[in-house]
Amino acid sequence: MTKSKTNSIRLRTRSIAAAAVLALGVGAAVPALAAASGAPTQVTINAGNDGFTGLVKSPQLKQCAKDRKVIVLKQLGSTQNPGSDQKVLTTTADNRQGDAYMWDTGNSGHMKGKFYAHVNKTASCQSASSPSVHMAPNN
């Protein structure tokens, strides 16, 4: 074999090895990035005659649902925007209900409009917002 063919084979071998190492490194980083985003979280809301109740759920129940601060917001536009919608009430999900923790605003009075519950992101848990519910005026 000539010297140039030997060098070409070595160069290809090194390139393939470098690509394999890079692929393994990227593959190992993907689960780390997914874990860094936090555990998935869900929040629900129900509108009653005297306030709101709901649940906070997560596969990491104690870490992401227990004692989680819940914010009830009044939706001001056609879509939810936790950064600019009106914060109406806050409470804590502190009552274990099977695979979730329940929250309750207590007797907060009847309100008019569209409302939703929101939990902010924490170091280990994702943020979440419930679907909006409509509360009509009491007549």
Order of alpha helices (4+ residues) and beta strands (2+ residues): alpha-beta-beta-beta-alpha-beta-beta-beta-beta-beta-beta-beta
